[in-house]
Amino acid sequence: MPHPHHQRSGEPTSLRELAGLFLKLGTVAFGGPAAHIAMLEDEVVARRGWMERQHFLDLIGATNVIPGPNSTEMTMHVGFERAGVPGLLTSGACFIAPAVLLTGGLAWAYVEFGSAPQ
């Protein structure tokens, strides 16, 4: 059952709400694209009611046809469906930002404090 304060399918979603959802998913979703898409379906279809399950599955089908990281593409599809091009950009950037920051931080720490194996 969707949360009462979340928008139903036809109403647009704020960029702030998209950013919050995809920052959360980008931070806690471990396990690769299958796990990401399962968590995304739970949030978008079951909890928030942003789209029907069949439409979500259609988007997965479209995502599988084009090359690239499927879970990131799905976040961008959802963002576009909910808020157009600004939603697409916000969703994609917020989903990958936690991984970019973690990887960048670890790379910096390695360069600063580590050494290459001899």
SEROFI-768163 format. One record per residue: residue number from 1; residue in three letters; x, y, z of N, C-alpha, C, O in turn. Coordinates in steps of 0.2 Angstrom, whole numbers. Example, Ala and Ser with C-alpha at 12.3 -4.5 7.8 and 13.67 -1.06 7.14 Angstrom:
<1, ALA, <66, -28, 39>, <62, -22, 39>, <66, -16, 39>, <71, -17, 42>>
<2, SER, <64, -11, 35>, <68, -5, 36>, <64, 0, 39>, <67, 6, 40>>
% end
This chain:
<1, MET, <4, -6, 0>, <0, 0, 0>, <4, 6, 0>, <9, 7, 4>>
<2, PRO, <3, 11, -4>, <7, 17, -5>, <7, 21, 2>, <2, 21, 5>>
<3, HIS, <12, 25, 3>, <12, 29, 8>, <7, 35, 7>, <6, 37, 1>>
<4, PRO, <3, 37, 12>, <-2, 42, 10>, <1, 49, 8>, <-3, 52, 4>>
<5, HIS, <7, 51, 10>, <10, 57, 7>, <13, 57, 1>, <15, 62, -2>>
<6, HIS, <14, 51, -2>, <17, 50, -9>, <12, 51, -14>, <6, 49, -14>>
<7, GLN, <14, 54, -20>, <10, 55, -26>, <8, 48, -29>, <12, 43, -29>>
<8, ARG, <2, 48, -32>, <0, 43, -36>, <3, 43, -43>, <6, 48, -45>>
<9, SER, <1, 39, -47>, <4, 38, -54>, <4, 44, -58>, <9, 46, -61>>
<10, GLY, <-2, 48, -58>, <-2, 54, -63>, <0, 60, -61>, <1, 65, -65>>
<11, GLU, <2, 61, -54>, <4, 67, -52>, <12, 68, -52>, <15, 63, -51>>
<12, PRO, <14, 74, -54>, <22, 74, -55>, <25, 74, -48>, <22, 75, -43>>
<13, THR, <31, 72, -48>, <35, 71, -42>, <40, 77, -41>, <43, 79, -47>>
<14, SER, <41, 79, -35>, <46, 85, -35>, <53, 82, -36>, <55, 76, -34>>
<15, LEU, <58, 86, -38>, <65, 84, -39>, <68, 82, -32>, <72, 78, -32>>
<16, ARG, <66, 86, -27>, <68, 84, -20>, <67, 77, -18>, <71, 74, -15>>
<17, GLU, <60, 75, -19>, <58, 68, -18>, <62, 63, -22>, <64, 58, -19>>
<18, LEU, <63, 65, -28>, <67, 60, -32>, <74, 60, -30>, <77, 54, -29>>
<19, ALA, <77, 65, -28>, <84, 65, -26>, <84, 61, -19>, <89, 57, -19>>
<20, GLY, <80, 62, -15>, <80, 59, -8>, <80, 51, -10>, <83, 47, -7>>
<21, LEU, <75, 49, -14>, <74, 42, -15>, <80, 39, -18>, <83, 34, -16>>
<22, PHE, <83, 42, -23>, <89, 39, -27>, <95, 40, -23>, <100, 36, -24>>
<23, LEU, <96, 45, -19>, <102, 45, -15>, <102, 39, -10>, <107, 36, -8>>
<24, LYS, <96, 38, -7>, <95, 32, -2>, <97, 26, -6>, <100, 22, -3>>
<25, LEU, <94, 25, -12>, <95, 18, -15>, <102, 18, -18>, <105, 12, -17>>
<26, GLY, <105, 23, -20>, <112, 23, -22>, <117, 21, -16>, <122, 19, -17>>
<27, THR, <115, 23, -10>, <119, 22, -4>, <118, 15, -1>, <123, 12, 1>>
<28, VAL, <112, 12, -1>, <110, 6, 2>, <109, 0, -2>, <109, -6, 0>>
<29, ALA, <109, 1, -9>, <107, -4, -13>, <114, -8, -15>, <117, -5, -20>>
<30, PHE, <115, -13, -12>, <121, -17, -14>, <119, -24, -17>, <113, -26, -15>>
<31, GLY, <122, -27, -22>, <121, -33, -25>, <120, -33, -32>, <118, -38, -35>>
<32, GLY, <121, -28, -35>, <121, -27, -42>, <114, -25, -45>, <110, -24, -41>>
<33, PRO, <114, -25, -52>, <107, -23, -55>, <101, -26, -53>, <96, -23, -52>>
<34, ALA, <101, -33, -52>, <95, -37, -50>, <93, -34, -43>, <87, -33, -42>>
<35, ALA, <97, -33, -38>, <95, -31, -32>, <93, -24, -32>, <88, -22, -29>>
<36, HIS, <96, -20, -36>, <94, -13, -37>, <87, -12, -40>, <83, -8, -37>>
<37, ILE, <86, -16, -45>, <79, -16, -48>, <74, -18, -44>, <68, -16, -44>>
<38, ALA, <75, -23, -40>, <70, -26, -35>, <69, -21, -30>, <63, -20, -28>>
<39, MET, <74, -17, -27>, <73, -12, -22>, <69, -6, -26>, <64, -3, -23>>
<40, LEU, <71, -4, -32>, <67, 1, -35>, <60, -1, -37>, <56, 4, -36>>
<41, GLU, <59, -7, -39>, <52, -9, -40>, <48, -8, -33>, <42, -6, -33>>
<42, ASP, <51, -10, -28>, <47, -10, -21>, <45, -3, -19>, <40, -1, -17>>
<43, GLU, <50, 2, -20>, <49, 9, -19>, <44, 12, -24>, <39, 15, -21>>
<44, VAL, <45, 11, -30>, <41, 15, -35>, <34, 12, -36>, <30, 16, -37>>
<45, VAL, <34, 5, -36>, <27, 2, -38>, <23, 1, -32>, <18, 3, -31>>
<46, ALA, <26, -3, -27>, <23, -5, -21>, <22, 1, -16>, <16, 2, -14>>
<47, ARG, <27, 4, -14>, <26, 9, -9>, <23, 16, -11>, <19, 18, -7>>
<48, ARG, <26, 18, -16>, <24, 25, -18>, <18, 25, -23>, <15, 30, -24>>
<49, GLY, <17, 20, -27>, <12, 20, -32>, <13, 24, -38>, <8, 27, -41>>
<50, TRP, <20, 26, -40>, <21, 30, -45>, <20, 27, -52>, <19, 31, -56>>
<51, MET, <20, 21, -52>, <18, 18, -59>, <15, 11, -58>, <16, 8, -52>>
<52, GLU, <12, 8, -63>, <9, 1, -62>, <15, -3, -63>, <20, -2, -67>>
<53, ARG, <14, -9, -61>, <19, -15, -61>, <21, -16, -68>, <26, -17, -70>>
<54, GLN, <15, -17, -73>, <16, -19, -80>, <20, -13, -83>, <25, -15, -87>>
<55, HIS, <19, -7, -82>, <23, -2, -85>, <31, -2, -83>, <35, -1, -87>>
<56, PHE, <32, -4, -76>, <38, -4, -74>, <42, -10, -77>, <48, -9, -79>>
<57, LEU, <38, -16, -78>, <41, -21, -82>, <43, -19, -89>, <48, -22, -92>>
<58, ASP, <38, -15, -92>, <40, -13, -99>, <46, -9, -99>, <50, -10, -104>>
<59, LEU, <47, -5, -94>, <53, -1, -94>, <59, -5, -93>, <65, -4, -96>>
<60, ILE, <59, -11, -89>, <64, -15, -89>, <66, -18, -95>, <72, -19, -97>>
<61, GLY, <61, -20, -99>, <62, -23, -106>, <65, -18, -110>, <70, -20, -114>>
<62, ALA, <64, -12, -110>, <67, -7, -114>, <74, -6, -112>, <79, -5, -116>>
<63, THR, <75, -6, -105>, <82, -5, -103>, <86, -11, -105>, <92, -10, -106>>
<64, ASN, <84, -17, -105>, <88, -23, -107>, <90, -23, -115>, <95, -26, -116>>
<65, VAL, <86, -19, -119>, <88, -18, -126>, <94, -14, -127>, <98, -15, -132>>
<66, ILE, <95, -9, -123>, <100, -4, -124>, <106, -6, -120>, <105, -8, -114>>
<67, PRO, <112, -4, -122>, <118, -6, -118>, <119, -1, -112>, <116, 5, -113>>
<68, GLY, <122, -3, -107>, <124, 1, -102>, <122, -2, -95>, <119, -7, -95>>
<69, PRO, <123, 2, -90>, <121, -1, -83>, <113, -1, -82>, <111, 5, -81>>
<70, ASN, <110, -7, -82>, <103, -7, -82>, <100, -4, -76>, <95, 0, -76>>
<71, SER, <103, -4, -70>, <100, -1, -64>, <100, 6, -64>, <95, 10, -62>>
<72, THR, <105, 9, -67>, <106, 16, -68>, <101, 19, -73>, <98, 24, -72>>
<73, GLU, <100, 15, -78>, <96, 17, -84>, <88, 17, -81>, <84, 21, -83>>
<74, MET, <87, 12, -77>, <80, 11, -74>, <79, 17, -69>, <73, 20, -69>>
<75, THR, <84, 20, -65>, <82, 25, -61>, <81, 31, -65>, <77, 36, -64>>
<76, MET, <84, 32, -71>, <83, 38, -76>, <77, 37, -79>, <73, 42, -80>>
<77, HIS, <75, 31, -81>, <68, 30, -84>, <63, 33, -79>, <58, 36, -81>>
<78, VAL, <63, 31, -72>, <58, 33, -67>, <59, 40, -66>, <53, 43, -66>>
<79, GLY, <64, 43, -66>, <65, 50, -65>, <62, 54, -71>, <58, 59, -70>>
<80, PHE, <63, 52, -77>, <60, 55, -83>, <52, 54, -83>, <48, 59, -84>>
<81, GLU, <50, 48, -81>, <42, 47, -80>, <39, 52, -75>, <33, 54, -76>>
<82, ARG, <43, 53, -70>, <40, 57, -64>, <41, 65, -65>, <37, 68, -62>>
<83, ALA, <46, 67, -68>, <48, 74, -69>, <51, 76, -75>, <55, 81, -75>>
<84, GLY, <51, 72, -80>, <54, 74, -87>, <61, 74, -87>, <64, 71, -83>>
<85, VAL, <64, 78, -91>, <72, 78, -91>, <75, 80, -85>, <80, 77, -83>>
<86, PRO, <73, 85, -81>, <76, 87, -75>, <75, 81, -70>, <80, 80, -66>>
<87, GLY, <70, 77, -70>, <69, 71, -66>, <74, 66, -68>, <77, 62, -64>>
<88, LEU, <75, 65, -75>, <80, 60, -77>, <87, 62, -75>, <91, 57, -72>>
<89, LEU, <89, 68, -75>, <96, 70, -73>, <97, 70, -66>, <102, 67, -63>>
<90, THR, <92, 72, -62>, <92, 72, -55>, <93, 64, -52>, <97, 63, -48>>
<91, SER, <88, 60, -55>, <88, 53, -53>, <95, 50, -54>, <98, 46, -50>>
<92, GLY, <97, 50, -60>, <103, 47, -62>, <109, 50, -58>, <113, 46, -56>>
<93, ALA, <110, 56, -57>, <115, 59, -53>, <115, 57, -46>, <120, 55, -43>>
<94, CYS, <109, 57, -43>, <109, 55, -36>, <110, 48, -35>, <112, 46, -30>>
<95, PHE, <108, 44, -40>, <109, 36, -39>, <116, 35, -39>, <119, 30, -35>>
<96, ILE, <120, 38, -44>, <127, 36, -44>, <132, 40, -39>, <138, 38, -38>>
<97, ALA, <129, 46, -37>, <134, 50, -32>, <137, 46, -26>, <143, 47, -25>>
<98, PRO, <133, 42, -23>, <136, 39, -17>, <142, 34, -19>, <147, 34, -16>>
<99, ALA, <141, 31, -25>, <147, 26, -27>, <153, 31, -29>, <158, 29, -28>>
<100, VAL, <151, 36, -33>, <157, 40, -35>, <160, 43, -29>, <167, 43, -29>>
<101, LEU, <157, 46, -24>, <160, 49, -18>, <164, 43, -14>, <170, 45, -12>>
<102, LEU, <161, 37, -13>, <165, 32, -10>, <171, 30, -14>, <177, 29, -11>>
<103, THR, <171, 29, -20>, <176, 27, -24>, <182, 32, -24>, <188, 31, -24>>
<104, GLY, <179, 39, -25>, <184, 44, -25>, <188, 45, -18>, <194, 46, -18>>
<105, GLY, <184, 44, -13>, <187, 44, -6>, <192, 39, -5>, <197, 40, -2>>
<106, LEU, <190, 33, -7>, <195, 27, -6>, <201, 28, -11>, <207, 27, -9>>
<107, ALA, <200, 31, -17>, <206, 32, -21>, <211, 37, -18>, <217, 37, -18>>
<108, TRP, <208, 43, -16>, <212, 48, -13>, <216, 45, -7>, <221, 46, -6>>
<109, ALA, <212, 41, -2>, <216, 38, 3>, <221, 33, 1>, <227, 33, 5>>
<110, TYR, <220, 30, -4>, <226, 25, -6>, <232, 29, -9>, <237, 28, -7>>
<111, VAL, <230, 34, -13>, <236, 39, -15>, <239, 42, -10>, <245, 43, -10>>
<112, GLU, <235, 45, -5>, <238, 49, 1>, <242, 44, 6>, <247, 46, 8>>
<113, PHE, <239, 38, 7>, <242, 34, 13>, <245, 28, 11>, <248, 24, 15>>
<114, GLY, <243, 25, 5>, <245, 19, 3>, <251, 19, -2>, <254, 24, -4>>
<115, SER, <253, 13, -4>, <259, 12, -9>, <257, 6, -13>, <253, 2, -11>>
<116, ALA, <260, 7, -19>, <259, 1, -24>, <262, -5, -22>, <268, -4, -19>>
<117, PRO, <260, -11, -23>, <263, -17, -21>, <269, -18, -25>, <270, -16, -31>>
<118, GLN, <275, -20, -22>, <281, -21, -26>, <282, -28, -28>, <287, -30, -31>>
% end
